[in-house]
């Protein structure tokens, strides 16, 4: 074996210990090797130098010693009744006393296991390990482990998280097939919107969808916060934080204090409502920044008004509940106003606690304003969920959790090294994005997140789930492994980094169980065989898209789809169904230079797969041979086709329900190539469709009638 081969083998072994995969199976079903340069760069982002043989040897030694240097593990995550154990390290032969303080205040004493582990010398001290079992009777929750070495008079305390074996919300769906809408909220305006859809529009859409058409849920795009000042990021999947909400969605007039505006300010608000009425009737590109500036202007005026004692108590209660995280986010927003978001001071003085404390005093009023904005968002989102459930939805709002955050966002500043540096996440090349994808988002650092007891992850989930009946987790495969792309390298030059999926999936299940929410994992793309089995066992639904459900030679019959699944015809990263049937996505990707195989070859492959699905619908008598491909009846037939699946949830794209053809997002493109996330809802004639148009909409009525003819929704 050559020197290079020996070095490569040592590097691959170290990478495996750190969760970095040196090879992977791609969308083409071939095994691909990750370059040594990529592995070294990814290990560097994990804080593991590996550029030489000496560094690799030192890294192995540190990994061997690290568990023995702690009295208790940084965090222990166990599954309810799963027989988990944990090790306690003290000088060899020293007695150790271990106990658990449960979330409800009870004290439990975990049994010690009869397990012998040879002691290890650490810094000149012989250290032994005692193994204890997590009691099976310990209920799901956030508990504390305690240990006392009475000989050395040393104590330690660490988190112990017990997660549910299975989400009960999934099983409550069994026995009935429900359907709901999938909508991009900003794109659905009403006569009273200020250029973008808002929380009041969400409430009204939910009421119409439930009471008129019989929907059980409405799935929306991520509502995470964007930049605190224009220009704001258009993509809802590239927020500054995933924990807090975008005030762009606030319905300004619905804030109770707005009634106390001075005459001049009320006149200004009325002028804005009239001005945006014309914007709402346009099917051209959404002017998000114009809407944002107008709302922030009026929100600042309302914020200065006095609140009643009851309202002020509610605001103070909200601040107390959200605590340090909210205060830091509001501080970040105020700092961005003063310093911008990308200057050198963010890597120096704005990470100095004393300087930030001084800035916080100077910016107290602006910090209060951004805190107040989150309270208003929370109130209006709660009202929307209440409206949805009151109108008859059994689930209501299904929130969407983005994969990550922007590199210059609030979370990067607030969470510190819990997010890794030197790499971003994305996806390797696949059939739809043949050059791979970079999402320009720093990943969770697996070890640092665990050392924080998963608190940032838990708090994020808790906030997103607070006013939702369900949660769609975008790219849930990222809780198992993420494609890391080192800085300076292309999307195809990345590597998979594995995470403790039992911990991440378990905490997700714990928070969803407490919120009474259904969880839907977007598990599309290339994944390891155990992923879907793991999700299903924990009561987390998967995702099926009709166009992607293909076997080696033919479409998978819908009857063979998964039961615990949200099944849809299309998704926001594809054109609406009429556009897909026409091949609009092929033409667009070819025009933008996103194809590797050539337009003719790509179109031939796409038409083969598409026609196979249409033939399946024709064979079942759902579609006539003479019906044109882009006829609305073809769309109806495809929805009837997925209704024959056992999937407990069916997703109806609002764009399909009104006849829209334009794609909302073309992955792999920038704002100068395509107006991603800026396409307002319109019908087949290109006319804007408002919320007021949904009640009695002929196209919507026909599509729902097709579902009902298949036995969906009664």
BAKOLMAR-914330 format. One record per residue (C-alpha): residue in one letter; x, y, z. Coordinates in steps of 0.25 Angstrom, whole numbers. Layout:
("A"; (X; Y; Z))
...
end
This chain:
("X"; (0; 0; 0))
("X"; (6; 14; -4))
("X"; (8; 25; 6))
("X"; (-4; 33; -1))
("X"; (-13; 20; 1))
("X"; (-9; 19; 16))
("X"; (-12; 34; 18))
("X"; (-25; 33; 11))
("X"; (-29; 21; 19))
("X"; (-25; 28; 32))
("X"; (-33; 40; 28))
("X"; (-45; 32; 24))
("X"; (-45; 25; 38))
("X"; (-44; 38; 45))
("X"; (-55; 44; 37))
("X"; (-64; 32; 40))
("X"; (-62; 34; 55))
("X"; (-66; 49; 53))
("X"; (-79; 45; 45))
("X"; (-73; 50; 32))
("X"; (-76; 40; 20))
("X"; (-64; 38; 11))
("X"; (-73; 32; 0))
("X"; (-88; 32; -3))
("X"; (-98; 26; -13))
("X"; (-104; 37; -22))
("X"; (-117; 39; -29))
("X"; (-111; 31; -41))
("X"; (-110; 19; -31))
("X"; (-95; 19; -33))
("X"; (-85; 20; -22))
("X"; (-77; 33; -21))
("X"; (-64; 35; -14))
("X"; (-62; 49; -6))
("X"; (-48; 55; -9))
("X"; (-38; 56; 2))
("X"; (-38; 71; 1))
("X"; (-53; 72; 4))
("X"; (-52; 62; 16))
("X"; (-40; 71; 22))
("X"; (-48; 83; 20))
("X"; (-61; 78; 26))
("X"; (-53; 72; 38))
("X"; (-47; 86; 39))
("X"; (-62; 92; 40))
("X"; (-64; 82; 51))
("X"; (-52; 87; 59))
("X"; (-44; 74; 55))
("X"; (-30; 78; 49))
("X"; (-27; 66; 39))
("X"; (-17; 72; 29))
("X"; (-5; 63; 33))
("X"; (-2; 49; 39))
("X"; (1; 56; 52))
("X"; (-12; 64; 53))
("X"; (-20; 51; 49))
("X"; (-13; 43; 61))
("X"; (-15; 55; 70))
("X"; (-30; 55; 67))
("X"; (-32; 40; 69))
("X"; (-25; 42; 83))
("X"; (-35; 54; 86))
("X"; (-47; 46; 82))
("X"; (-42; 34; 91))
("X"; (-40; 43; 103))
("X"; (-52; 52; 102))
("X"; (-63; 44; 108))
("X"; (-54; 40; 120))
("X"; (-51; 55; 123))
("X"; (-66; 57; 127))
("X"; (-72; 52; 139))
("X"; (-86; 51; 132))
("X"; (-89; 52; 117))
("X"; (-92; 66; 112))
("X"; (-106; 61; 109))
("X"; (-113; 48; 110))
("X"; (-125; 46; 100))
("X"; (-133; 33; 102))
("X"; (-145; 27; 96))
("X"; (-157; 24; 105))
("X"; (-155; 10; 111))
("X"; (-143; 8; 101))
("X"; (-133; 2; 112))
("X"; (-123; 14; 110))
("X"; (-111; 14; 118))
("X"; (-100; 25; 121))
("X"; (-86; 25; 127))
("X"; (-81; 32; 139))
("X"; (-66; 35; 140))
("X"; (-59; 37; 153))
("X"; (-45; 33; 158))
("X"; (-44; 18; 158))
("X"; (-50; 11; 170))
("X"; (-56; 24; 176))
("X"; (-71; 22; 180))
("X"; (-81; 31; 172))
("X"; (-95; 34; 175))
("X"; (-105; 37; 164))
("X"; (-119; 42; 163))
("X"; (-129; 48; 154))
("X"; (-138; 60; 157))
("X"; (-150; 58; 148))
("X"; (-157; 70; 141))
("X"; (-168; 69; 151))
("X"; (-159; 70; 163))
("X"; (-158; 55; 167))
("X"; (-145; 49; 170))
("X"; (-141; 35; 164))
("X"; (-129; 26; 166))
("X"; (-124; 20; 153))
("X"; (-120; 5; 155))
("X"; (-105; 2; 153))
("X"; (-102; -8; 142))
("X"; (-92; -20; 144))
("X"; (-83; -15; 133))
("X"; (-68; -15; 134))
("X"; (-60; -5; 126))
("X"; (-45; -4; 127))
("X"; (-40; 9; 134))
("X"; (-33; 19; 125))
("X"; (-22; 28; 129))
("X"; (-26; 43; 127))
("X"; (-16; 54; 130))
("X"; (-8; 45; 140))
("X"; (-21; 40; 147))
("X"; (-27; 26; 145))
("X"; (-41; 28; 142))
("X"; (-52; 17; 143))
("X"; (-66; 17; 137))
("X"; (-79; 13; 144))
("X"; (-91; 9; 135))
("X"; (-105; 13; 139))
("X"; (-119; 10; 133))
("X"; (-129; 21; 130))
("X"; (-141; 16; 138))
("X"; (-152; 11; 129))
("X"; (-163; 18; 137))
("X"; (-157; 31; 134))
("X"; (-167; 39; 125))
("X"; (-164; 47; 113))
("X"; (-159; 61; 117))
("X"; (-147; 69; 121))
("X"; (-140; 64; 133))
("X"; (-127; 66; 140))
("X"; (-116; 56; 143))
("X"; (-107; 58; 156))
("X"; (-95; 51; 160))
("X"; (-86; 52; 173))
("X"; (-72; 47; 175))
("X"; (-72; 48; 190))
("X"; (-57; 45; 191))
("X"; (-53; 56; 182))
("X"; (-65; 65; 187))
("X"; (-68; 67; 172))
("X"; (-82; 68; 166))
("X"; (-87; 69; 152))
("X"; (-101; 72; 146))
("X"; (-105; 70; 132))
("X"; (-118; 69; 124))
("X"; (-126; 56; 122))
("X"; (-136; 56; 111))
("X"; (-146; 45; 110))
("X"; (-154; 45; 96))
("X"; (-167; 38; 93))
("X"; (-166; 25; 86))
("X"; (-176; 29; 76))
("X"; (-185; 41; 73))
("X"; (-199; 39; 77))
("X"; (-204; 50; 67))
("X"; (-200; 41; 55))
("X"; (-209; 29; 60))
("X"; (-221; 39; 62))
("X"; (-221; 41; 47))
("X"; (-223; 26; 43))
("X"; (-236; 22; 38))
("X"; (-240; 35; 30))
("X"; (-233; 41; 18))
("X"; (-233; 56; 20))
("X"; (-229; 67; 10))
("X"; (-223; 81; 11))
("X"; (-218; 93; 3))
("X"; (-203; 96; 1))
("X"; (-201; 111; -1))
("X"; (-190; 121; -1))
("X"; (-196; 131; 8))
("X"; (-189; 144; 3))
("X"; (-195; 141; -11))
("X"; (-210; 140; -7))
("X"; (-215; 154; -5))
("X"; (-228; 160; -2))
("X"; (-235; 174; -4))
("X"; (-229; 178; 9))
("X"; (-215; 173; 8))
("X"; (-203; 182; 6))
("X"; (-197; 175; -6))
("X"; (-194; 162; 1))
("X"; (-203; 152; 8))
("X"; (-204; 153; 23))
("X"; (-209; 146; 36))
("X"; (-223; 151; 34))
("X"; (-223; 146; 20))
("X"; (-218; 132; 25))
("X"; (-230; 132; 35))
("X"; (-240; 135; 24))
("X"; (-234; 125; 14))
("X"; (-235; 115; 25))
("X"; (-249; 118; 28))
("X"; (-253; 117; 13))
("X"; (-245; 104; 11))
("X"; (-251; 98; 23))
("X"; (-266; 103; 23))
("X"; (-268; 103; 7))
("X"; (-259; 92; 2))
("X"; (-257; 83; 14))
("X"; (-242; 84; 16))
("X"; (-235; 79; 29))
("X"; (-222; 87; 28))
("X"; (-215; 98; 21))
("X"; (-200; 96; 19))
("X"; (-192; 109; 18))
("X"; (-178; 113; 14))
("X"; (-168; 116; 26))
("X"; (-172; 129; 33))
("X"; (-159; 131; 39))
("X"; (-153; 145; 41))
("X"; (-145; 152; 30))
("X"; (-136; 164; 31))
("X"; (-141; 175; 40))
("X"; (-140; 186; 29))
("X"; (-142; 186; 14))
("X"; (-137; 180; 5))
("X"; (-142; 167; 11))
("X"; (-139; 153; 6))
("X"; (-150; 148; -3))
("X"; (-148; 133; 0))
("X"; (-156; 128; 12))
("X"; (-146; 117; 13))
("X"; (-134; 126; 15))
("X"; (-138; 133; 28))
("X"; (-129; 140; 38))
("X"; (-135; 131; 49))
("X"; (-145; 120; 50))
("X"; (-150; 122; 64))
("X"; (-157; 136; 61))
("X"; (-167; 141; 51))
("X"; (-167; 151; 39))
("X"; (-174; 163; 43))
("X"; (-177; 165; 28))
("X"; (-189; 156; 30))
("X"; (-196; 165; 41))
("X"; (-209; 171; 37))
("X"; (-207; 185; 42))
("X"; (-221; 189; 44))
("X"; (-224; 178; 53))
("X"; (-215; 182; 64))
("X"; (-224; 187; 75))
("X"; (-216; 199; 78))
("X"; (-218; 204; 64))
("X"; (-231; 209; 67))
("X"; (-224; 220; 76))
("X"; (-216; 226; 64))
("X"; (-217; 241; 62))
("X"; (-226; 245; 50))
("X"; (-214; 248; 42))
("X"; (-208; 234; 44))
("X"; (-222; 228; 41))
("X"; (-222; 235; 28))
("X"; (-208; 230; 25))
("X"; (-213; 216; 27))
("X"; (-225; 218; 19))
("X"; (-216; 223; 7))
("X"; (-207; 211; 8))
("X"; (-219; 201; 8))
("X"; (-224; 208; -5))
("X"; (-210; 209; -11))
("X"; (-208; 194; -9))
("X"; (-222; 190; -15))
("X"; (-216; 192; -29))
("X"; (-204; 184; -25))
("X"; (-213; 173; -20))
("X"; (-220; 173; -34))
("X"; (-207; 171; -42))
("X"; (-201; 158; -45))
("X"; (-187; 163; -47))
("X"; (-176; 162; -38))
("X"; (-179; 164; -23))
("X"; (-173; 177; -18))
("X"; (-169; 171; -4))
("X"; (-160; 182; 0))
("X"; (-170; 193; -3))
("X"; (-180; 185; 6))
("X"; (-170; 183; 17))
("X"; (-166; 198; 17))
("X"; (-180; 203; 18))
("X"; (-184; 193; 29))
("X"; (-172; 196; 37))
("X"; (-175; 211; 36))
("X"; (-189; 209; 42))
("X"; (-185; 199; 52))
("X"; (-175; 208; 58))
("X"; (-186; 219; 59))
("X"; (-195; 208; 66))
("X"; (-184; 203; 75))
("X"; (-183; 217; 81))
("X"; (-197; 217; 86))
("X"; (-201; 214; 100))
("X"; (-207; 200; 103))
("X"; (-218; 196; 113))
("X"; (-214; 190; 126))
("X"; (-219; 176; 121))
("X"; (-211; 177; 108))
("X"; (-198; 182; 115))
("X"; (-199; 170; 124))
("X"; (-201; 161; 112))
("X"; (-188; 167; 105))
("X"; (-180; 165; 118))
("X"; (-184; 151; 119))
("X"; (-180; 148; 105))
("X"; (-166; 154; 108))
("X"; (-165; 146; 120))
("X"; (-169; 133; 113))
("X"; (-159; 135; 101))
("X"; (-148; 140; 110))
("X"; (-134; 142; 106))
("X"; (-135; 137; 92))
("X"; (-146; 148; 89))
("X"; (-137; 158; 96))
("X"; (-125; 154; 88))
("X"; (-133; 154; 74))
("X"; (-139; 168; 77))
("X"; (-125; 173; 80))
("X"; (-119; 167; 67))
("X"; (-130; 174; 59))
("X"; (-127; 187; 66))
("X"; (-112; 185; 64))
("X"; (-114; 183; 49))
("X"; (-122; 196; 48))
("X"; (-109; 203; 53))
("X"; (-98; 195; 47))
("X"; (-103; 187; 35))
("X"; (-103; 172; 35))
("X"; (-89; 169; 29))
("X"; (-79; 178; 34))
("X"; (-66; 174; 40))
("X"; (-71; 179; 54))
("X"; (-80; 166; 54))
("X"; (-67; 158; 56))
("X"; (-61; 167; 66))
("X"; (-68; 177; 75))
("X"; (-82; 172; 73))
("X"; (-78; 159; 79))
("X"; (-72; 166; 91))
("X"; (-82; 165; 103))
("X"; (-78; 179; 109))
("X"; (-80; 186; 96))
("X"; (-93; 179; 93))
("X"; (-98; 182; 107))
("X"; (-95; 197; 104))
("X"; (-102; 197; 91))
("X"; (-114; 190; 97))
("X"; (-116; 202; 107))
("X"; (-115; 212; 95))
("X"; (-124; 204; 87))
("X"; (-134; 200; 97))
("X"; (-146; 206; 90))
("X"; (-143; 199; 77))
("X"; (-141; 186; 84))
("X"; (-155; 188; 91))
("X"; (-161; 191; 77))
("X"; (-155; 178; 71))
("X"; (-160; 170; 83))
("X"; (-174; 176; 82))
("X"; (-174; 172; 67))
("X"; (-172; 157; 71))
("X"; (-183; 159; 81))
("X"; (-193; 164; 70))
("X"; (-188; 153; 61))
("X"; (-191; 143; 72))
("X"; (-205; 148; 74))
("X"; (-209; 149; 60))
("X"; (-204; 135; 57))
("X"; (-211; 129; 69))
("X"; (-224; 136; 63))
("X"; (-222; 130; 50))
("X"; (-221; 116; 56))
("X"; (-233; 118; 64))
("X"; (-241; 122; 52))
("X"; (-236; 110; 44))
("X"; (-240; 100; 55))
("X"; (-253; 108; 58))
("X"; (-257; 107; 43))
("X"; (-256; 92; 44))
("X"; (-242; 88; 41))
("X"; (-237; 76; 49))
("X"; (-222; 80; 48))
("X"; (-222; 95; 44))
("X"; (-209; 102; 40))
("X"; (-198; 93; 37))
("X"; (-185; 101; 39))
("X"; (-173; 99; 30))
("X"; (-159; 98; 36))
("X"; (-147; 102; 27))
("X"; (-134; 95; 27))
("X"; (-126; 106; 32))
("X"; (-123; 121; 33))
("X"; (-115; 131; 25))
("X"; (-100; 133; 28))
("X"; (-102; 147; 32))
("X"; (-114; 145; 40))
("X"; (-118; 146; 55))
("X"; (-116; 131; 58))
("X"; (-102; 132; 54))
("X"; (-100; 143; 64))
("X"; (-109; 138; 75))
("X"; (-105; 123; 75))
("X"; (-90; 125; 73))
("X"; (-82; 112; 70))
("X"; (-95; 103; 71))
("X"; (-95; 106; 56))
("X"; (-82; 102; 48))
("X"; (-73; 111; 41))
("X"; (-66; 109; 28))
("X"; (-77; 101; 21))
("X"; (-91; 102; 16))
("X"; (-102; 92; 14))
("X"; (-108; 88; 1))
("X"; (-110; 75; -8))
("X"; (-102; 67; -17))
("X"; (-105; 66; -32))
("X"; (-119; 59; -35))
("X"; (-128; 58; -46))
("X"; (-135; 71; -45))
("X"; (-123; 79; -40))
("X"; (-111; 73; -48))
("X"; (-101; 83; -43))
("X"; (-104; 81; -29))
("X"; (-110; 92; -19))
("X"; (-104; 101; -9))
("X"; (-114; 107; 0))
("X"; (-103; 116; 7))
("X"; (-107; 112; 21))
("X"; (-98; 109; 32))
("X"; (-101; 95; 38))
("X"; (-103; 91; 52))
("X"; (-90; 87; 58))
("X"; (-94; 73; 63))
("X"; (-85; 72; 76))
("X"; (-87; 87; 80))
("X"; (-102; 85; 79))
("X"; (-101; 73; 88))
("X"; (-93; 81; 98))
("X"; (-104; 91; 98))
("X"; (-113; 80; 102))
("X"; (-121; 83; 89))
("X"; (-127; 95; 95))
("X"; (-126; 104; 83))
("X"; (-133; 93; 75))
("X"; (-144; 91; 85))
("X"; (-147; 105; 86))
("X"; (-148; 107; 71))
("X"; (-158; 95; 70))
("X"; (-166; 100; 82))
("X"; (-168; 114; 76))
("X"; (-171; 109; 62))
("X"; (-181; 99; 68))
("X"; (-188; 108; 78))
("X"; (-200; 112; 68))
("X"; (-200; 100; 58))
("X"; (-207; 87; 57))
("X"; (-196; 82; 49))
("X"; (-182; 84; 45))
("X"; (-175; 80; 31))
("X"; (-160; 79; 33))
("X"; (-153; 82; 20))
("X"; (-142; 73; 16))
("X"; (-144; 64; 29))
("X"; (-133; 56; 23))
("X"; (-124; 67; 29))
("X"; (-127; 61; 43))
("X"; (-120; 49; 39))
("X"; (-109; 54; 30))
("X"; (-106; 68; 23))
("X"; (-98; 71; 11))
("X"; (-87; 80; 15))
("X"; (-80; 89; 5))
("X"; (-67; 95; 9))
("X"; (-65; 109; 6))
("X"; (-59; 111; -7))
("X"; (-64; 98; -13))
("X"; (-76; 95; -22))
("X"; (-89; 88; -18))
("X"; (-83; 75; -25))
("X"; (-71; 75; -16))
("X"; (-78; 73; -3))
("X"; (-79; 62; 7))
("X"; (-90; 56; 16))
("X"; (-89; 59; 31))
("X"; (-97; 50; 40))
("X"; (-105; 54; 52))
("X"; (-110; 47; 64))
("X"; (-124; 45; 58))
("X"; (-129; 38; 70))
("X"; (-127; 51; 78))
("X"; (-132; 60; 67))
("X"; (-144; 52; 63))
("X"; (-148; 49; 78))
("X"; (-148; 64; 82))
("X"; (-156; 67; 70))
("X"; (-166; 56; 74))
("X"; (-166; 61; 89))
("X"; (-169; 76; 85))
("X"; (-180; 71; 75))
("X"; (-186; 62; 85))
("X"; (-187; 73; 95))
("X"; (-193; 83; 84))
("X"; (-203; 72; 80))
("X"; (-197; 74; 65))
("X"; (-196; 65; 54))
("X"; (-182; 64; 48))
("X"; (-179; 63; 33))
("X"; (-165; 60; 28))
("X"; (-161; 64; 14))
("X"; (-153; 52; 11))
("X"; (-151; 53; -4))
("X"; (-138; 51; -11))
("X"; (-126; 42; -8))
("X"; (-127; 36; 6))
("X"; (-122; 24; 14))
("X"; (-131; 11; 14))
("X"; (-134; 12; 29))
("X"; (-139; 27; 29))
("X"; (-153; 25; 25))
("X"; (-154; 13; 34))
("X"; (-149; 21; 46))
("X"; (-159; 33; 43))
("X"; (-171; 23; 42))
("X"; (-167; 16; 55))
("X"; (-167; 29; 62))
("X"; (-181; 34; 56))
("X"; (-175; 44; 47))
("X"; (-182; 45; 33))
("X"; (-174; 44; 20))
("X"; (-176; 52; 7))
("X"; (-180; 46; -7))
("X"; (-181; 54; -19))
("X"; (-188; 47; -31))
("X"; (-177; 51; -41))
("X"; (-166; 45; -32))
("X"; (-173; 32; -29))
("X"; (-166; 23; -40))
("X"; (-161; 9; -39))
("X"; (-150; 4; -49))
("X"; (-159; 2; -60))
("X"; (-173; 8; -57))
("X"; (-180; 17; -47))
("X"; (-183; 12; -34))
("X"; (-198; 9; -33))
("X"; (-204; 19; -22))
("X"; (-209; 7; -15))
("X"; (-195; 4; -11))
("X"; (-192; 18; -5))
("X"; (-189; 19; 10))
("X"; (-201; 21; 19))
("X"; (-194; 30; 29))
("X"; (-191; 40; 18))
("X"; (-195; 54; 12))
("X"; (-197; 51; -3))
("X"; (-198; 62; -13))
("X"; (-198; 63; -28))
("X"; (-188; 75; -28))
("X"; (-179; 83; -19))
("X"; (-174; 98; -19))
("X"; (-161; 94; -26))
("X"; (-168; 89; -38))
("X"; (-178; 97; -47))
("X"; (-193; 96; -44))
("X"; (-198; 83; -50))
("X"; (-203; 89; -63))
("X"; (-189; 95; -65))
("X"; (-183; 82; -62))
("X"; (-191; 75; -71))
("X"; (-187; 85; -82))
("X"; (-172; 83; -79))
("X"; (-170; 97; -74))
("X"; (-160; 93; -64))
("X"; (-151; 87; -75))
("X"; (-152; 99; -84))
("X"; (-148; 108; -72))
("X"; (-137; 100; -67))
("X"; (-131; 99; -81))
("X"; (-132; 114; -83))
("X"; (-125; 116; -70))
("X"; (-114; 107; -73))
("X"; (-117; 97; -62))
("X"; (-118; 84; -70))
("X"; (-106; 75; -72))
("X"; (-112; 65; -81))
("X"; (-117; 74; -92))
("X"; (-132; 79; -94))
("X"; (-136; 68; -104))
("X"; (-131; 56; -95))
("X"; (-137; 63; -82))
("X"; (-150; 65; -89))
("X"; (-151; 51; -94))
("X"; (-148; 45; -80))
("X"; (-158; 55; -74))
("X"; (-169; 52; -84))
("X"; (-167; 37; -83))
("X"; (-169; 37; -68))
("X"; (-181; 47; -69))
("X"; (-188; 39; -80))
("X"; (-187; 27; -72))
("X"; (-194; 33; -60))
("X"; (-205; 39; -70))
("X"; (-206; 25; -76))
("X"; (-209; 19; -62))
("X"; (-220; 30; -60))
("X"; (-226; 26; -73))
("X"; (-225; 11; -70))
("X"; (-233; 13; -58))
("X"; (-244; 21; -65))
("X"; (-240; 34; -58))
("X"; (-236; 41; -71))
("X"; (-241; 40; -86))
("X"; (-232; 37; -97))
("X"; (-236; 50; -104))
("X"; (-234; 60; -92))
("X"; (-223; 69; -95))
("X"; (-211; 69; -86))
("X"; (-213; 83; -80))
("X"; (-228; 82; -79))
("X"; (-233; 84; -65))
("X"; (-239; 71; -65))
("X"; (-226; 64; -66))
("X"; (-222; 71; -53))
("X"; (-235; 66; -47))
("X"; (-231; 52; -51))
("X"; (-217; 53; -45))
("X"; (-223; 57; -32))
("X"; (-233; 46; -33))
("X"; (-222; 36; -35))
("X"; (-214; 40; -22))
("X"; (-228; 39; -15))
("X"; (-227; 24; -17))
("X"; (-215; 23; -9))
("X"; (-216; 19; 6))
("X"; (-209; 32; 10))
("X"; (-216; 39; 22))
("X"; (-213; 53; 17))
("X"; (-215; 58; 3))
("X"; (-209; 72; -1))
("X"; (-216; 81; -11))
("X"; (-207; 92; -17))
("X"; (-215; 105; -17))
("X"; (-209; 108; -30))
("X"; (-215; 96; -36))
("X"; (-229; 99; -29))
("X"; (-229; 113; -37))
("X"; (-222; 109; -50))
("X"; (-209; 116; -48))
("X"; (-198; 111; -57))
("X"; (-185; 119; -53))
("X"; (-174; 112; -44))
("X"; (-172; 119; -31))
("X"; (-158; 115; -29))
("X"; (-147; 109; -38))
("X"; (-136; 103; -30))
("X"; (-122; 107; -33))
("X"; (-125; 121; -38))
("X"; (-123; 135; -33))
("X"; (-133; 147; -33))
("X"; (-126; 152; -46))
("X"; (-130; 139; -53))
("X"; (-144; 136; -48))
("X"; (-154; 144; -39))
("X"; (-154; 133; -28))
("X"; (-164; 134; -17))
("X"; (-169; 147; -24))
("X"; (-181; 141; -32))
("X"; (-195; 145; -28))
("X"; (-206; 135; -29))
("X"; (-213; 136; -42))
("X"; (-223; 128; -51))
("X"; (-221; 121; -64))
("X"; (-223; 135; -71))
("X"; (-213; 142; -63))
("X"; (-223; 149; -55))
("X"; (-219; 151; -40))
("X"; (-228; 143; -31))
("X"; (-231; 149; -17))
("X"; (-236; 142; -4))
("X"; (-250; 148; -7))
("X"; (-250; 140; -20))
("X"; (-248; 126; -14))
("X"; (-262; 125; -9))
("X"; (-269; 119; -21))
("X"; (-257; 119; -30))
("X"; (-262; 110; -41))
("X"; (-248; 103; -43))
("X"; (-247; 101; -28))
("X"; (-261; 95; -28))
("X"; (-258; 85; -39))
("X"; (-245; 80; -33))
("X"; (-251; 78; -19))
("X"; (-263; 71; -26))
("X"; (-253; 61; -33))
("X"; (-247; 58; -19))
("X"; (-261; 56; -13))
("X"; (-264; 47; -25))
("X"; (-253; 38; -20))
("X"; (-258; 38; -6))
("X"; (-249; 48; 0))
("X"; (-255; 58; 10))
("X"; (-269; 51; 11))
end
